[in-house]
Amino acid sequence: MGAFSLKSAVLARHAQHVVLIHFPIALFLVGVAFDYLARWTGRAAFAVVAFYNLVTAAAFVVPVIGTGLLAWRWQLEGQKLRGMLLWHLVLGCTSGILILATAFVRVRGRRREDGFPRGYVLPLEALAAMVVVITAHLGGILSGVNGPA
């Protein structure tokens, strides 16, 4: 593998998936927190901050899922996944879909006069946040951060 090959960049000791994943996790969870804070305090400024965090998190989801799939195909040579790694893949894709759905709903509802999301957005965000946290925890276990790899 050459120094400028895509395969060597993804398979580096600190693979790009591991580096990129922290951005959408943090942006999404902070966005959800600001969304709940906006609803609780009634301040539209918090809703604006939540909106931009959620949309930016959705933008990062695509490269994160892509680098995760590339790492699986190249590092594990596409072998059949089992156990915790399979759960991480399924929950990671589910997290990505939920983050994209949340951002889509927020972009579509942006024109509301009061600036606050519709009532069903907050439960969707709560569900997505739970799935993201579980997925991140499994990823931490797989990387050896949260226990044995």
N, C-alpha and C positions, 0 to 999 in steps of 0.2 A: 504494500500500500504506500502510495506516495504522500508527501506532505500536504498536497492540495486536493486529495481525493475526498469526495463526500463520505465515503465509507469510513475512512480513517477519522474524520471529524465526528461522526456519530458514535464510533466505537472507541473513542478516546477514553482515558481513565475517568474523566468527568464528562460523560456523554452529554450531548446537548439536551436530551430529554430531561435529565436530572437538573440541568441549569435552568431551562425554560419553564418548568412546571411551577416554580414558585410564584411567577408573575400572575397567572390567572387565578391561582388559589388565593393569594393575598388580595388581589383586586376584587374578586368576587365576594369573598367573605366581608371585606370592609364595605363594599357596596351594599350588601344585605344589611349590615349593621347600620349604615347611614339611612337606608330605606326605612327600617323600623324606627330609627330615631326621628326621622322626618314625620312619620305617622304619629309618633308619640307626642312630639313637641308642636307639631303643626307648622313647622318652618319649611318653606318651599326651598330654601337654599340647601338644606340637607338632601332633599329629593333630587336636586340638580347634581350634587356631588355623587349621590348613589347612581344616578343615570350614567354619568361618564365612567365611573368605576366598572359598572356592569357591562357596558358596551366595549370598553377596552379589554376586559377579561374575555369577552366573547371573541374578540379579534385574536387573542393569544391562544385560544383553544385549538384552532386549526393546526398551527405548527407544532403544538405540544403533542397532539394525537398523532400527527404525521411522524415526528421523531420517535415516538414510542413504538409505533408500528415498524418503522425502519430498524430500530434497535432489535426488536424481536426477530425480524426477518434476517438481519445480518449477524447479530451476535449469537443468537440461538439457532441460526441457520433454518428458521422457519419450522422448527420442530413443533409437534403438537403440545399445546400448553395444558398443564394440569394444576390442580390445587390453587394455591394462593396467587400464582402468576396469572392463571385464567380468571380468577375473581378480580384481580387488579385490572386486567384488560376489559372485562365486561363492565365493571363499575366505572372505569375511566371513560369508556365510550358513553355510558349512561350520563356521567357527570358532564361531559362535553355537550351532549344533546340538551340536557337541562339548562346549562349555562346559555347556550345559543337560543333556546326557547324563551328563557327569561329576558334576554336582551332583545329578541324579536318583539315580544309583548311590550316591553318598555319603549322601544322605538315607535311601534304602532300607536301606543297610547300617549306619546309625547305631546300631542296637540291639546290635551285636556287643559282647561282654563286654570284649575287650581294647582296643577303641577304634581299632584299625587297619583300614584298608581291605582288601578282598580283593585277591588277587594280580593280577587283571586290571585293577584301577583304575589302577595306576601306569603301565602301558604306554598306556592310554587317555589319561591326563593328559599323558604325553610326546608322543603324537601331536597332541593338541589344542594343546599349547604350541608345537610346531613350526609348525602351521598358523596360530596366532595371531601368531607372530613374522613369518612370511612375509607375512601379510595386513597387519600393521602397517607392515612395510617398504614394501609397495606403496602403502599410504595415505600414507606419508611422501613417497614419490616424487611421487605425484599432487598433494600439497599444496605441493610445492616445498621441503620440509625436507631430504629426502635426495637432492636432485639437481634437475635441470631439470624443470619441470612440463609 
